[in-house]
Amino acid sequence: VQLQASGGGLVQPGGSLRLSCAASGSIFSINVMGWYRQAPGKRRELVAFITSGGTTTYADSMKGRFTISRDNAKNTVYLQMNSLEPEDTAVYYCNAVTIVAVTATNYWGQGTLVTVSS
């Protein structure tokens, strides 16, 4: 599985961005897709994920501001980010989890930088 993330950039506080992550390769085996982020000097943390059935889960600090969605026809997952705050500045990584038999494997995209600043 290969993941290509895009959509990061510089945005002012209160603004919005939409990240995209396109999957290719053995996409039939993908069960979950999601987003993580890593701010400078901090550990990578979960932002949100969505299952193949469409069930979503968000980190508490993102609830109500971020929306994850999935277009199965395009093999793409999106992260709509609204009301962005400087604390949201981070590199955002796309993630996919495949489960084959009893083996789960994580795949990561290259990361896209989101900078929230005036």
N, C-alpha and C positions, 0 to 999 in steps of 0.2 A: 504494500500500500504506500502510495506517495501522496503527500499533502502539500498543497500550494496555497499559502495564505496571502491575503492582500487587503488593502483598505486602510492601513494605518496612516497617521499623519499628525499634523499639528492642529489643534482645535482650541478655541477659547473656553474658559469655564462656562458651564451651562450649555455648551454646544453638543452636537451629535456626530457620531461616526457609525458607519456600518462596515464590519469586517466580513470577509468572505474566505471560505476555505474549500477548495475543490479537491476531491479525492480521485485517485486513479489507481489502476492496478487491480488487486484482488478485492474489489469493493463489495462483492457479494458476501464477504465474510465479516463486514463491519457491523458491529452491534451497537456501539455507542460512539458518538462524536461530540466533541466539546471544545471548550476554550479554557486555557490556563493563562496566568500572567505572572510576570516576575518584575518587580520594581527594583531599582538599584539598591544593592545591599540587603535585599530581602529574599526569602525563599519563594519558590514558585508556588502559586496558590490556585485553587480551582475558581473559575468564574462561573461556568455553567456547562451542563451537558444535556444531550438529548438522545433518547434511545431510538432504535429503528422503528419502534411503534409510536414514537412521537411524545413520549413522556419526558418532561423537562425537570431539571433540578438546578437551583441557583444557590450560590453563596449568599449568605444573609445580606451582606453589604451591597449586593447588586440587585436584590429583589426590587421590582418596581421601576428600575432605571434601565436595566438591560433585558433584552429579549433574544433568546436563541431560537432559531428555526432551521428547518431542513428541507431541501428540495431533492427528493430522492431521484427524480428524473435527471437532474443535473449533477447528482452526486456531490452536492455542495451544502455546507452548513454556514449559516449567517449569524452574526452577533450584532444586533442593533443596540447601540449604546447612546442613551440620552442623559441629559442633565449631568454631563461629565464634570468631574472635579479634579483639581490638581493631583489628588491622591490616586486617581486612576491612571496616572502616568506609569507606563510599564511596557515591556515587550510582551505582546500577546501571542501565545502559541496555540495552534490548532492541534487537537489530539483525536486519535481514532483508536478504538479498541476492537480487536477481532477475537472471536472465540471459536476455535476449531477443536472439536472433541472436548477435552477438558483443559485446553491450553489457551490462556488469554495473553494477547500480545499488544503492547502499546506502540503506536506510531506517532511521530511528532513532525509538525511542519517546521519551517525555518524561522518562524517568528516575525511579527510585524510590530513596529514601534508606534505607540500611541503617546503623544505628548499633549498634556492639557496645561496650557499656560496663556496668560494674557500678554 
